[in-house]
Amino acid sequence: MVAAALALAAPCSTAAQTALQLLTDGVAAYEDLQFTQAVQLLGRSLDLQDQLSNAQQARALTYLAASQVFLQQPADAADTFRRLLFLDPRQLPDSLQFPTAVHRVYAEARERIKLVAAILPSRSELAVGRDTLRIRIYASSFHYLAASIERSDGTTLRELYSGPIRDSLALAWDTRGGDGAPVSAGSYRLSLVSAFPEGQAQRSLSIPLEISTPPPVDTLPEPAPLDSLLPERTTSGPGLRALGSGLLAGGLVLLLPPLAGAAGDAGAGRFAVSGLLSLAGIAGLVHGLGHPLPQNIAANDARRRAWQLARTHVAEENARRRLGNVIIQSGAPARQEGSR
């Protein structure tokens, strides 16, 4: 009866094991050189992969493939490493933890498979014409990549890259189409097509992009007109008074003798005197118009430059605000074998 009870309890206990417990036990079995048991435990943990994070799945796949190598199952190990590369092309076995034989099978599998993974924000709010959507691409091995932004119907909105990729590649999209016009709200996708050097497409990765536009932002007011500048010369009042006095004195020299009834021209010298007095008035004007004030001139120039910079900044910022912002939300990536 006790044996029967234990027999019935064993399956329930096994079924109750979590994926993480199975992973932990599978790694322990590998380290104890119990490779058959390790394959069973790690395989069952991956059957419950929804309970595991990506890092835990990668750990399970790596130890599973290593166990298969030691069991002389290279084809199964290659398939497991293929799953690992599909999960994340950046994953590779620890060189201190696993022997050369495991790394050899991994390297062969990695060389044969051509695929990429993309890292981009799940949500971005970008200013059109100023910000860019940053995309990082990781490759399993050297191949050729075509990257583009597509509309929901599959037509190309903007080509981002076409050429070789060895390890990783940084891409940026300025939220504009191929014609330079800002993108409108709607459904789009990032399309990444991996191909052999001969040009034959092996597989594609598609990431949905949902684009929306938030309410427009108010524009900035123009800077107030520049006024209240400092005087740049001393006052001109004394110069004008000197000019008036000189002209008045010169005129009196010419007019007074005839008015007093002097005979003849009352002496031609009065013209010379009048001219001298007028010149003295003009000299007084020039002297009295004021001297430059260098400190005031420098201060006014600085204010004019600052005002012009503020005006330019407001114009540029308002031009950007009129273009508006876009919100980009990325969805779950989907792979497809061959060309689409």
Phi and psi restraints in degrees (value plus and minus 20) as a CYANA .aco file:
   2 VAL   PHI     -86.1   -46.1
   2 VAL   PSI     -62.6   -22.6
   3 ALA   PHI     -82.5   -42.5
   3 ALA   PSI     -60.1   -20.1
   4 ALA   PHI     -84.8   -44.8
   4 ALA   PSI     -60.7   -20.7
   5 ALA   PHI     -83.5   -43.5
   5 ALA   PSI     -61.5   -21.5
   6 LEU   PHI     -84.6   -44.6
   6 LEU   PSI     -58.7   -18.7
   7 ALA   PHI     -83.7   -43.7
   7 ALA   PSI     -58.1   -18.1
   8 LEU   PHI     -93.8   -53.8
   8 LEU   PSI     -52.0   -12.0
   9 ALA   PHI     -95.4   -55.4
   9 ALA   PSI     -48.6    -8.6
  10 ALA   PHI     -80.3   -40.3
  10 ALA   PSI     -68.7   -28.7
  11 PRO   PHI     -80.9   -40.9
  11 PRO   PSI     -57.4   -17.4
  12 CYS   PHI     -84.8   -44.8
  12 CYS   PSI     -60.4   -20.4
  13 SER   PHI     -84.3   -44.3
  13 SER   PSI     -61.5   -21.5
  14 THR   PHI     -84.5   -44.5
  14 THR   PSI     -63.0   -23.0
  15 ALA   PHI     -85.8   -45.8
  15 ALA   PSI     -49.8    -9.8
  16 ALA   PHI     -98.6   -58.6
  16 ALA   PSI     -31.6     8.4
  17 GLN   PHI     -83.5   -43.5
  17 GLN   PSI     117.8   157.8
  18 THR   PHI    -105.0   -65.0
  18 THR   PSI     145.1   185.1
  19 ALA   PHI     -80.6   -40.6
  19 ALA   PSI     -57.5   -17.5
  20 LEU   PHI     -88.3   -48.3
  20 LEU   PSI     -58.6   -18.6
  21 GLN   PHI     -84.1   -44.1
  21 GLN   PSI     -62.5   -22.5
  22 LEU   PHI     -83.6   -43.6
  22 LEU   PSI     -59.7   -19.7
  23 LEU   PHI     -82.9   -42.9
  23 LEU   PSI     -67.1   -27.1
  24 THR   PHI     -80.9   -40.9
  24 THR   PSI     -63.9   -23.9
  25 ASP   PHI     -87.3   -47.3
  25 ASP   PSI     -56.6   -16.6
  26 GLY   PHI     -86.3   -46.3
  26 GLY   PSI     -60.6   -20.6
  27 VAL   PHI     -84.6   -44.6
  27 VAL   PSI     -61.6   -21.6
  28 ALA   PHI     -82.1   -42.1
  28 ALA   PSI     -60.0   -20.0
  29 ALA   PHI     -84.6   -44.6
  29 ALA   PSI     -60.3   -20.3
  30 TYR   PHI     -80.4   -40.4
  30 TYR   PSI     -66.4   -26.4
  31 GLU   PHI     -87.3   -47.3
  31 GLU   PSI     -43.3    -3.3
  32 ASP   PHI    -109.5   -69.5
  32 ASP   PSI     -12.0    28.0
  33 LEU   PHI      45.9    85.9
  33 LEU   PSI       1.2    41.2
  34 GLN   PHI    -113.6   -73.6
  34 GLN   PSI      55.3    95.3
  35 PHE   PHI     -91.3   -51.3
  35 PHE   PSI     -55.6   -15.6
  36 THR   PHI     -83.6   -43.6
  36 THR   PSI     -65.7   -25.7
  37 GLN   PHI     -84.5   -44.5
  37 GLN   PSI     -57.4   -17.4
  38 ALA   PHI     -81.8   -41.8
  38 ALA   PSI     -62.5   -22.5
  39 VAL   PHI     -81.4   -41.4
  39 VAL   PSI     -62.9   -22.9
  40 GLN   PHI     -84.5   -44.5
  40 GLN   PSI     -67.9   -27.9
  41 LEU   PHI     -87.0   -47.0
  41 LEU   PSI     -64.3   -24.3
  42 LEU   PHI     -88.8   -48.8
  42 LEU   PSI     -56.8   -16.8
  43 GLY   PHI     -82.4   -42.4
  43 GLY   PSI     -61.1   -21.1
  44 ARG   PHI     -88.6   -48.6
  44 ARG   PSI     -54.8   -14.8
  45 SER   PHI     -83.6   -43.6
  45 SER   PSI     -56.6   -16.6
  46 LEU   PHI     -95.0   -55.0
  46 LEU   PSI     -41.7    -1.7
  47 ASP   PHI     -85.5   -45.5
  47 ASP   PSI     -43.4    -3.4
  48 LEU   PHI    -129.3   -89.3
  48 LEU   PSI      18.1    58.1
  49 GLN   PHI     -84.1   -44.1
  49 GLN   PSI     -39.6     0.4
  50 ASP   PHI     -82.6   -42.6
  50 ASP   PSI     -40.9    -0.9
  51 GLN   PHI    -105.7   -65.7
  51 GLN   PSI     -27.2    12.8
  52 LEU   PHI    -128.7   -88.7
  52 LEU   PSI     124.9   164.9
  53 SER   PHI     -93.5   -53.5
  53 SER   PSI     149.3   189.3
  54 ASN   PHI     -79.2   -39.2
  54 ASN   PSI     -61.1   -21.1
  55 ALA   PHI     -83.9   -43.9
  55 ALA   PSI     -59.5   -19.5
  56 GLN   PHI     -89.4   -49.4
  56 GLN   PSI     -59.0   -19.0
  57 GLN   PHI     -81.7   -41.7
  57 GLN   PSI     -62.1   -22.1
  58 ALA   PHI     -82.4   -42.4
  58 ALA   PSI     -60.4   -20.4
  59 ARG   PHI     -83.7   -43.7
  59 ARG   PSI     -64.4   -24.4
  60 ALA   PHI     -82.8   -42.8
  60 ALA   PSI     -64.1   -24.1
  61 LEU   PHI     -84.9   -44.9
  61 LEU   PSI     -59.6   -19.6
  62 THR   PHI     -85.1   -45.1
  62 THR   PSI     -67.2   -27.2
  63 TYR   PHI     -88.4   -48.4
  63 TYR   PSI     -53.3   -13.3
  64 LEU   PHI     -84.5   -44.5
  64 LEU   PSI     -66.9   -26.9
  65 ALA   PHI     -82.8   -42.8
  65 ALA   PSI     -60.5   -20.5
  66 ALA   PHI     -83.7   -43.7
  66 ALA   PSI     -60.4   -20.4
  67 SER   PHI     -82.7   -42.7
  67 SER   PSI     -59.9   -19.9
  68 GLN   PHI     -86.5   -46.5
  68 GLN   PSI     -53.6   -13.6
  69 VAL   PHI     -82.7   -42.7
  69 VAL   PSI     -65.7   -25.7
  70 PHE   PHI     -88.4   -48.4
  70 PHE   PSI     -44.4    -4.4
  71 LEU   PHI    -107.1   -67.1
  71 LEU   PSI     -10.1    29.9
  72 GLN   PHI      40.8    80.8
  72 GLN   PSI      25.4    65.4
  73 GLN   PHI    -142.3  -102.3
  73 GLN   PSI      45.5    85.5
  74 PRO   PHI     -83.2   -43.2
  74 PRO   PSI     -54.6   -14.6
  75 ALA   PHI     -86.7   -46.7
  75 ALA   PSI     -62.9   -22.9
  76 ASP   PHI     -84.9   -44.9
  76 ASP   PSI     -60.1   -20.1
  77 ALA   PHI     -82.9   -42.9
  77 ALA   PSI     -60.2   -20.2
  78 ALA   PHI     -83.3   -43.3
  78 ALA   PSI     -61.3   -21.3
  79 ASP   PHI     -83.9   -43.9
  79 ASP   PSI     -59.0   -19.0
  80 THR   PHI     -86.3   -46.3
  80 THR   PSI     -61.8   -21.8
  81 PHE   PHI     -85.8   -45.8
  81 PHE   PSI     -51.0   -11.0
  82 ARG   PHI     -82.6   -42.6
  82 ARG   PSI     -63.0   -23.0
  83 ARG   PHI     -81.3   -41.3
  83 ARG   PSI     -59.1   -19.1
  84 LEU   PHI     -82.4   -42.4
  84 LEU   PSI     -63.6   -23.6
  85 LEU   PHI     -88.4   -48.4
  85 LEU   PSI     -55.0   -15.0
  86 PHE   PHI     -85.0   -45.0
  86 PHE   PSI     -55.4   -15.4
  87 LEU   PHI     -86.7   -46.7
  87 LEU   PSI     -65.9   -25.9
  88 ASP   PHI    -185.9  -145.9
  88 ASP   PSI      93.2   133.2
  89 PRO   PHI     -82.7   -42.7
  89 PRO   PSI     -34.4     5.6
  90 ARG   PHI    -101.4   -61.4
  90 ARG   PSI     -33.7     6.3
  91 GLN   PHI     -94.7   -54.7
  91 GLN   PSI     118.6   158.6
  92 LEU   PHI    -172.4  -132.4
  92 LEU   PSI     133.3   173.3
  93 PRO   PHI     -84.3   -44.3
  93 PRO   PSI     124.5   164.5
  94 ASP   PHI     -86.6   -46.6
  94 ASP   PSI     105.5   145.5
  95 SER   PHI     -87.2   -47.2
  95 SER   PSI     -42.1    -2.1
  96 LEU   PHI    -107.6   -67.6
  96 LEU   PSI     -43.8    -3.8
  97 GLN   PHI    -110.3   -70.3
  97 GLN   PSI     -52.4   -12.4
  98 PHE   PHI    -140.7  -100.7
  98 PHE   PSI     124.3   164.3
  99 PRO   PHI     -95.9   -55.9
  99 PRO   PSI     155.2   195.2
 100 THR   PHI     -80.7   -40.7
 100 THR   PSI     -56.3   -16.3
 101 ALA   PHI     -80.7   -40.7
 101 ALA   PSI     -57.8   -17.8
 102 VAL   PHI     -88.7   -48.7
 102 VAL   PSI     -62.9   -22.9
 103 HIS   PHI     -85.3   -45.3
 103 HIS   PSI     -52.2   -12.2
 104 ARG   PHI     -86.3   -46.3
 104 ARG   PSI     -65.0   -25.0
 105 VAL   PHI     -84.7   -44.7
 105 VAL   PSI     -59.9   -19.9
 106 TYR   PHI     -83.2   -43.2
 106 TYR   PSI     -65.8   -25.8
 107 ALA   PHI     -82.4   -42.4
 107 ALA   PSI     -59.9   -19.9
 108 GLU   PHI     -85.5   -45.5
 108 GLU   PSI     -62.6   -22.6
 109 ALA   PHI     -84.6   -44.6
 109 ALA   PSI     -60.8   -20.8
 110 ARG   PHI     -86.4   -46.4
 110 ARG   PSI     -57.5   -17.5
 111 GLU   PHI     -87.9   -47.9
 111 GLU   PSI     -53.3   -13.3
 112 ARG   PHI     -95.8   -55.8
 112 ARG   PSI     -53.2   -13.2
 113 ILE   PHI    -111.2   -71.2
 113 ILE   PSI     119.2   159.2
 114 LYS   PHI    -142.3  -102.3
 114 LYS   PSI      88.7   128.7
 115 LEU   PHI    -177.7  -137.7
 115 LEU   PSI     147.1   187.1
 116 VAL   PHI    -154.6  -114.6
 116 VAL   PSI     139.5   179.5
 117 ALA   PHI    -142.6  -102.6
 117 ALA   PSI     127.4   167.4
 118 ALA   PHI    -140.3  -100.3
 118 ALA   PSI     117.2   157.2
 119 ILE   PHI    -137.1   -97.1
 119 ILE   PSI     100.7   140.7
 120 LEU   PHI    -170.6  -130.6
 120 LEU   PSI     139.0   179.0
 121 PRO   PHI     -82.7   -42.7
 121 PRO   PSI     125.9   165.9
 122 SER   PHI     -91.9   -51.9
 122 SER   PSI     -47.3    -7.3
 123 ARG   PHI    -168.4  -128.4
 123 ARG   PSI     112.2   152.2
 124 SER   PHI    -158.2  -118.2
 124 SER   PSI     118.3   158.3
 125 GLU   PHI    -132.7   -92.7
 125 GLU   PSI      96.9   136.9
 126 LEU   PHI    -141.3  -101.3
 126 LEU   PSI     121.9   161.9
 127 ALA   PHI    -103.3   -63.3
 127 ALA   PSI     102.3   142.3
 128 VAL   PHI     -83.6   -43.6
 128 VAL   PSI     111.1   151.1
 129 GLY   PHI      67.7   107.7
 129 GLY   PSI     -25.8    14.2
 130 ARG   PHI    -150.1  -110.1
 130 ARG   PSI     -64.1   -24.1
 131 ASP   PHI    -116.9   -76.9
 131 ASP   PSI     142.2   182.2
 132 THR   PHI    -153.5  -113.5
 132 THR   PSI     130.0   170.0
 133 LEU   PHI    -101.4   -61.4
 133 LEU   PSI      98.2   138.2
 134 ARG   PHI    -110.0   -70.0
 134 ARG   PSI     109.3   149.3
 135 ILE   PHI    -149.8  -109.8
 135 ILE   PSI     109.9   149.9
 136 ARG   PHI    -132.9   -92.9
 136 ARG   PSI     108.0   148.0
 137 ILE   PHI    -131.3   -91.3
 137 ILE   PSI     113.1   153.1
 138 TYR   PHI    -138.8   -98.8
 138 TYR   PSI     113.3   153.3
 139 ALA   PHI    -128.7   -88.7
 139 ALA   PSI     127.7   167.7
 140 SER   PHI     -91.3   -51.3
 140 SER   PSI     -58.7   -18.7
 141 SER   PHI    -181.7  -141.7
 141 SER   PSI     155.3   195.3
 142 PHE   PHI     -82.7   -42.7
 142 PHE   PSI     109.9   149.9
 143 HIS   PHI    -184.7  -144.7
 143 HIS   PSI    -190.3  -150.3
 144 TYR   PHI    -128.8   -88.8
 144 TYR   PSI     120.6   160.6
 145 LEU   PHI    -148.0  -108.0
 145 LEU   PSI     117.6   157.6
 146 ALA   PHI    -138.3   -98.3
 146 ALA   PSI     100.1   140.1
 147 ALA   PHI    -138.5   -98.5
 147 ALA   PSI     113.6   153.6
 148 SER   PHI    -174.6  -134.6
 148 SER   PSI     140.8   180.8
 149 ILE   PHI    -120.0   -80.0
 149 ILE   PSI     106.9   146.9
 150 GLU   PHI    -137.9   -97.9
 150 GLU   PSI     132.4   172.4
 151 ARG   PHI     -95.9   -55.9
 151 ARG   PSI     151.0   191.0
 152 SER   PHI     -84.2   -44.2
 152 SER   PSI     -43.8    -3.8
 153 ASP   PHI    -107.0   -67.0
 153 ASP   PSI     -17.6    22.4
 154 GLY   PHI      74.8   114.8
 154 GLY   PSI     -28.6    11.4
 155 THR   PHI     -94.7   -54.7
 155 THR   PSI     129.6   169.6
 156 THR   PHI    -100.5   -60.5
 156 THR   PSI     107.1   147.1
 157 LEU   PHI    -110.0   -70.0
 157 LEU   PSI     -62.5   -22.5
 158 ARG   PHI    -176.6  -136.6
 158 ARG   PSI     107.9   147.9
 159 GLU   PHI    -103.4   -63.4
 159 GLU   PSI     109.9   149.9
 160 LEU   PHI    -121.3   -81.3
 160 LEU   PSI     -55.2   -15.2
 161 TYR   PHI    -184.9  -144.9
 161 TYR   PSI     126.6   166.6
 162 SER   PHI    -170.2  -130.2
 162 SER   PSI      93.5   133.5
 163 GLY   PHI     144.3   184.3
 163 GLY   PSI    -188.9  -148.9
 164 PRO   PHI     -96.8   -56.8
 164 PRO   PSI     130.8   170.8
 165 ILE   PHI    -155.2  -115.2
 165 ILE   PSI     110.8   150.8
 166 ARG   PHI    -124.1   -84.1
 166 ARG   PSI     -76.1   -36.1
 167 ASP   PHI    -143.3  -103.3
 167 ASP   PSI     -77.4   -37.4
 168 SER   PHI    -169.3  -129.3
 168 SER   PSI     146.0   186.0
 169 LEU   PHI    -173.8  -133.8
 169 LEU   PSI     116.0   156.0
 170 ALA   PHI    -122.0   -82.0
 170 ALA   PSI     107.6   147.6
 171 LEU   PHI    -141.4  -101.4
 171 LEU   PSI     135.8   175.8
 172 ALA   PHI    -162.0  -122.0
 172 ALA   PSI     118.6   158.6
 173 TRP   PHI    -142.1  -102.1
 173 TRP   PSI     106.6   146.6
 174 ASP   PHI    -108.3   -68.3
 174 ASP   PSI      -2.4    37.6
 175 THR   PHI      42.8    82.8
 175 THR   PSI       8.6    48.6
 176 ARG   PHI    -139.3   -99.3
 176 ARG   PSI     136.8   176.8
 177 GLY   PHI    -103.3   -63.3
 177 GLY   PSI    -198.9  -158.9
 178 GLY   PHI     -83.4   -43.4
 178 GLY   PSI     -43.3    -3.3
 179 ASP   PHI    -108.6   -68.6
 179 ASP   PSI     -17.5    22.5
 180 GLY   PHI      68.9   108.9
 180 GLY   PSI     -26.5    13.5
 181 ALA   PHI     -99.2   -59.2
 181 ALA   PSI     123.2   163.2
 182 PRO   PHI     -80.3   -40.3
 182 PRO   PSI     125.4   165.4
 183 VAL   PHI     -89.9   -49.9
 183 VAL   PSI     124.9   164.9
 184 SER   PHI    -116.3   -76.3
 184 SER   PSI     145.0   185.0
 185 ALA   PHI     -83.2   -43.2
 185 ALA   PSI     126.3   166.3
 186 GLY   PHI     134.1   174.1
 186 GLY   PSI    -190.2  -150.2
 187 SER   PHI    -121.0   -81.0
 187 SER   PSI     108.7   148.7
 188 TYR   PHI    -155.6  -115.6
 188 TYR   PSI    -196.2  -156.2
 189 ARG   PHI    -176.3  -136.3
 189 ARG   PSI     129.8   169.8
 190 LEU   PHI    -109.8   -69.8
 190 LEU   PSI     101.2   141.2
 191 SER   PHI    -130.0   -90.0
 191 SER   PSI     106.2   146.2
 192 LEU   PHI    -146.1  -106.1
 192 LEU   PSI      92.7   132.7
 193 VAL   PHI    -130.8   -90.8
 193 VAL   PSI      99.8   139.8
 194 SER   PHI    -115.3   -75.3
 194 SER   PSI     115.3   155.3
 195 ALA   PHI    -157.7  -117.7
 195 ALA   PSI     135.3   175.3
 196 PHE   PHI     -89.0   -49.0
 196 PHE   PSI     139.8   179.8
 197 PRO   PHI     -74.3   -34.3
 197 PRO   PSI     -47.8    -7.8
 198 GLU   PHI     -92.4   -52.4
 198 GLU   PSI     -32.1     7.9
 199 GLY   PHI      86.8   126.8
 199 GLY   PSI     -28.9    11.1
 200 GLN   PHI     -95.1   -55.1
 200 GLN   PSI     104.3   144.3
 201 ALA   PHI     -88.9   -48.9
 201 ALA   PSI     111.5   151.5
 202 GLN   PHI    -118.0   -78.0
 202 GLN   PSI     -65.1   -25.1
 203 ARG   PHI    -181.6  -141.6
 203 ARG   PSI     144.3   184.3
 204 SER   PHI    -149.7  -109.7
 204 SER   PSI     135.0   175.0
 205 LEU   PHI    -143.4  -103.4
 205 LEU   PSI     108.1   148.1
 206 SER   PHI    -143.0  -103.0
 206 SER   PSI     108.4   148.4
 207 ILE   PHI    -141.2  -101.2
 207 ILE   PSI      97.5   137.5
 208 PRO   PHI     -84.6   -44.6
 208 PRO   PSI     122.5   162.5
 209 LEU   PHI    -148.8  -108.8
 209 LEU   PSI      96.7   136.7
 210 GLU   PHI    -122.7   -82.7
 210 GLU   PSI      99.9   139.9
 211 ILE   PHI    -133.2   -93.2
 211 ILE   PSI     109.6   149.6
 212 SER   PHI    -151.9  -111.9
 212 SER   PSI     143.8   183.8
 213 THR   PHI    -140.7  -100.7
 213 THR   PSI     101.7   141.7
 214 PRO   PHI     -93.0   -53.0
 214 PRO   PSI     148.0   188.0
 215 PRO   PHI     -76.7   -36.7
 215 PRO   PSI     125.3   165.3
 216 PRO   PHI     -83.6   -43.6
 216 PRO   PSI     132.0   172.0
 217 VAL   PHI    -114.6   -74.6
 217 VAL   PSI     118.6   158.6
 218 ASP   PHI     -80.2   -40.2
 218 ASP   PSI     125.8   165.8
 219 THR   PHI     -99.6   -59.6
 219 THR   PSI     140.6   180.6
 220 LEU   PHI    -103.1   -63.1
 220 LEU   PSI     127.1   167.1
 221 PRO   PHI     -92.3   -52.3
 221 PRO   PSI     133.3   173.3
 222 GLU   PHI     -87.1   -47.1
 222 GLU   PSI     127.2   167.2
 223 PRO   PHI     -80.5   -40.5
 223 PRO   PSI     126.5   166.5
 224 ALA   PHI     -81.4   -41.4
 224 ALA   PSI     127.0   167.0
 225 PRO   PHI     -75.7   -35.7
 225 PRO   PSI     126.6   166.6
 226 LEU   PHI     -98.2   -58.2
 226 LEU   PSI     101.2   141.2
 227 ASP   PHI    -164.4  -124.4
 227 ASP   PSI    -195.9  -155.9
 228 SER   PHI      36.3    76.3
 228 SER   PSI      21.3    61.3
 229 LEU   PHI     -92.5   -52.5
 229 LEU   PSI     133.1   173.1
 230 LEU   PHI     -93.5   -53.5
 230 LEU   PSI     127.7   167.7
 231 PRO   PHI     -83.1   -43.1
 231 PRO   PSI     116.6   156.6
 232 GLU   PHI    -119.2   -79.2
 232 GLU   PSI     -25.5    14.5
 233 ARG   PHI    -159.6  -119.6
 233 ARG   PSI     139.7   179.7
 234 THR   PHI     -88.3   -48.3
 234 THR   PSI     145.7   185.7
 235 THR   PHI     -82.4   -42.4
 235 THR   PSI     129.6   169.6
 236 SER   PHI    -119.8   -79.8
 236 SER   PSI     -16.0    24.0
 237 GLY   PHI     -76.7   -36.7
 237 GLY   PSI     -69.1   -29.1
 238 PRO   PHI     -79.7   -39.7
 238 PRO   PSI     -56.3   -16.3
 239 GLY   PHI     -85.4   -45.4
 239 GLY   PSI     -62.2   -22.2
 240 LEU   PHI     -86.4   -46.4
 240 LEU   PSI     -57.8   -17.8
 241 ARG   PHI     -86.5   -46.5
 241 ARG   PSI     -57.4   -17.4
 242 ALA   PHI     -85.9   -45.9
 242 ALA   PSI     -59.8   -19.8
 243 LEU   PHI     -84.2   -44.2
 243 LEU   PSI     -65.3   -25.3
 244 GLY   PHI     -81.4   -41.4
 244 GLY   PSI     -61.9   -21.9
 245 SER   PHI     -85.7   -45.7
 245 SER   PSI     -61.3   -21.3
 246 GLY   PHI     -84.9   -44.9
 246 GLY   PSI     -64.2   -24.2
 247 LEU   PHI     -87.3   -47.3
 247 LEU   PSI     -58.9   -18.9
 248 LEU   PHI     -84.3   -44.3
 248 LEU   PSI     -64.7   -24.7
 249 ALA   PHI     -83.7   -43.7
 249 ALA   PSI     -61.2   -21.2
 250 GLY   PHI     -83.7   -43.7
 250 GLY   PSI     -59.3   -19.3
 251 GLY   PHI     -86.6   -46.6
 251 GLY   PSI     -59.0   -19.0
 252 LEU   PHI     -85.5   -45.5
 252 LEU   PSI     -57.7   -17.7
 253 VAL   PHI     -81.2   -41.2
 253 VAL   PSI     -57.2   -17.2
 254 LEU   PHI     -96.8   -56.8
 254 LEU   PSI     -55.2   -15.2
 255 LEU   PHI    -111.1   -71.1
 255 LEU   PSI     -51.2   -11.2
 256 LEU   PHI     -84.5   -44.5
 256 LEU   PSI     -64.2   -24.2
 257 PRO   PHI     -77.7   -37.7
 257 PRO   PSI     -68.0   -28.0
 258 PRO   PHI     -83.4   -43.4
 258 PRO   PSI     -55.3   -15.3
 259 LEU   PHI     -87.9   -47.9
 259 LEU   PSI     -48.2    -8.2
 260 ALA   PHI    -103.9   -63.9
 260 ALA   PSI     -19.3    20.7
 261 GLY   PHI      60.2   100.2
 261 GLY   PSI       4.7    44.7
 262 ALA   PHI     -86.5   -46.5
 262 ALA   PSI     125.2   165.2
 263 ALA   PHI     -94.1   -54.1
 263 ALA   PSI     129.6   169.6
 264 GLY   PHI      42.6    82.6
 264 GLY   PSI    -161.0  -121.0
 265 ASP   PHI    -117.3   -77.3
 265 ASP   PSI     -10.1    29.9
 266 ALA   PHI      37.3    77.3
 266 ALA   PSI       6.1    46.1
 267 GLY   PHI      76.6   116.6
 267 GLY   PSI     100.8   140.8
 268 ALA   PHI     -87.5   -47.5
 268 ALA   PSI     -33.8     6.2
 269 GLY   PHI     -86.9   -46.9
 269 GLY   PSI     -39.9     0.1
 270 ARG   PHI     -84.7   -44.7
 270 ARG   PSI     -44.9    -4.9
 271 PHE   PHI     -89.2   -49.2
 271 PHE   PSI     -59.4   -19.4
 272 ALA   PHI     -85.6   -45.6
 272 ALA   PSI     -61.8   -21.8
 273 VAL   PHI     -83.7   -43.7
 273 VAL   PSI     -63.1   -23.1
 274 SER   PHI     -80.5   -40.5
 274 SER   PSI     -62.3   -22.3
 275 GLY   PHI     -83.3   -43.3
 275 GLY   PSI     -60.6   -20.6
 276 LEU   PHI     -84.3   -44.3
 276 LEU   PSI     -61.2   -21.2
 277 LEU   PHI     -84.4   -44.4
 277 LEU   PSI     -58.0   -18.0
 278 SER   PHI     -85.3   -45.3
 278 SER   PSI     -62.4   -22.4
 279 LEU   PHI     -83.4   -43.4
 279 LEU   PSI     -57.3   -17.3
 280 ALA   PHI     -83.1   -43.1
 280 ALA   PSI     -58.3   -18.3
 281 GLY   PHI     -84.5   -44.5
 281 GLY   PSI     -61.5   -21.5
 282 ILE   PHI     -84.6   -44.6
 282 ILE   PSI     -61.9   -21.9
 283 ALA   PHI     -81.4   -41.4
 283 ALA   PSI     -58.8   -18.8
 284 GLY   PHI     -84.5   -44.5
 284 GLY   PSI     -55.9   -15.9
 285 LEU   PHI     -82.8   -42.8
 285 LEU   PSI     -68.3   -28.3
 286 VAL   PHI     -81.4   -41.4
 286 VAL   PSI     -62.4   -22.4
 287 HIS   PHI     -90.1   -50.1
 287 HIS   PSI     -53.3   -13.3
 288 GLY   PHI    -112.8   -72.8
 288 GLY   PSI     -20.7    19.3
 289 LEU   PHI     -87.3   -47.3
 289 LEU   PSI     -36.1     3.9
 290 GLY   PHI      94.4   134.4
 290 GLY   PSI     131.6   171.6
 291 HIS   PHI    -118.9   -78.9
 291 HIS   PSI     129.3   169.3
 292 PRO   PHI     -81.0   -41.0
 292 PRO   PSI     127.5   167.5
 293 LEU   PHI    -134.4   -94.4
 293 LEU   PSI      72.4   112.4
 294 PRO   PHI     -75.5   -35.5
 294 PRO   PSI     -60.6   -20.6
 295 GLN   PHI     -83.9   -43.9
 295 GLN   PSI     -61.3   -21.3
 296 ASN   PHI     -86.9   -46.9
 296 ASN   PSI     -60.0   -20.0
 297 ILE   PHI     -81.3   -41.3
 297 ILE   PSI     -65.0   -25.0
 298 ALA   PHI     -84.1   -44.1
 298 ALA   PSI     -61.7   -21.7
 299 ALA   PHI     -84.3   -44.3
 299 ALA   PSI     -60.4   -20.4
 300 ASN   PHI     -86.5   -46.5
 300 ASN   PSI     -60.8   -20.8
 301 ASP   PHI     -81.2   -41.2
 301 ASP   PSI     -61.3   -21.3
 302 ALA   PHI     -83.6   -43.6
 302 ALA   PSI     -60.9   -20.9
 303 ARG   PHI     -85.4   -45.4
 303 ARG   PSI     -59.6   -19.6
 304 ARG   PHI     -84.5   -44.5
 304 ARG   PSI     -62.1   -22.1
 305 ARG   PHI     -85.1   -45.1
 305 ARG   PSI     -63.7   -23.7
 306 ALA   PHI     -82.5   -42.5
 306 ALA   PSI     -60.0   -20.0
 307 TRP   PHI     -85.3   -45.3
 307 TRP   PSI     -61.6   -21.6
 308 GLN   PHI     -86.5   -46.5
 308 GLN   PSI     -59.8   -19.8
 309 LEU   PHI     -83.0   -43.0
 309 LEU   PSI     -62.4   -22.4
 310 ALA   PHI     -83.0   -43.0
 310 ALA   PSI     -59.7   -19.7
 311 ARG   PHI     -85.6   -45.6
 311 ARG   PSI     -61.3   -21.3
 312 THR   PHI     -85.3   -45.3
 312 THR   PSI     -62.3   -22.3
 313 HIS   PHI     -81.4   -41.4
 313 HIS   PSI     -64.9   -24.9
 314 VAL   PHI     -82.8   -42.8
 314 VAL   PSI     -61.4   -21.4
 315 ALA   PHI     -83.5   -43.5
 315 ALA   PSI     -63.5   -23.5
 316 GLU   PHI     -87.5   -47.5
 316 GLU   PSI     -62.9   -22.9
 317 GLU   PHI     -85.2   -45.2
 317 GLU   PSI     -59.9   -19.9
 318 ASN   PHI     -87.3   -47.3
 318 ASN   PSI     -56.5   -16.5
 319 ALA   PHI     -82.7   -42.7
 319 ALA   PSI     -59.7   -19.7
 320 ARG   PHI     -86.9   -46.9
 320 ARG   PSI     -62.8   -22.8
 321 ARG   PHI     -85.9   -45.9
 321 ARG   PSI     -50.8   -10.8
 322 ARG   PHI     -87.9   -47.9
 322 ARG   PSI     -49.9    -9.9
 323 LEU   PHI     -90.3   -50.3
 323 LEU   PSI     -53.8   -13.8
 324 GLY   PHI      67.5   107.5
 324 GLY   PSI    -196.2  -156.2
 325 ASN   PHI    -133.2   -93.2
 325 ASN   PSI     142.3   182.3
 326 VAL   PHI    -150.6  -110.6
 326 VAL   PSI     126.0   166.0
 327 ILE   PHI    -128.2   -88.2
 327 ILE   PSI     105.1   145.1
 328 ILE   PHI    -135.8   -95.8
 328 ILE   PSI     101.7   141.7
 329 GLN   PHI    -135.6   -95.6
 329 GLN   PSI     105.4   145.4
 330 SER   PHI    -118.0   -78.0
 330 SER   PSI     124.7   164.7
 331 GLY   PHI    -124.4   -84.4
 331 GLY   PSI    -187.3  -147.3
 332 ALA   PHI     -94.1   -54.1
 332 ALA   PSI     113.4   153.4
 333 PRO   PHI     -90.4   -50.4
 333 PRO   PSI     131.0   171.0
 334 ALA   PHI    -153.0  -113.0
 334 ALA   PSI     112.7   152.7
 335 ARG   PHI    -120.9   -80.9
 335 ARG   PSI     133.0   173.0
 336 GLN   PHI    -163.8  -123.8
 336 GLN   PSI     113.7   153.7
 337 GLU   PHI     -97.9   -57.9
 337 GLU   PSI     122.6   162.6
 338 GLY   PHI      53.0    93.0
 338 GLY   PSI    -192.2  -152.2
 339 SER   PHI     -98.9   -58.9
 339 SER   PSI     132.0   172.0
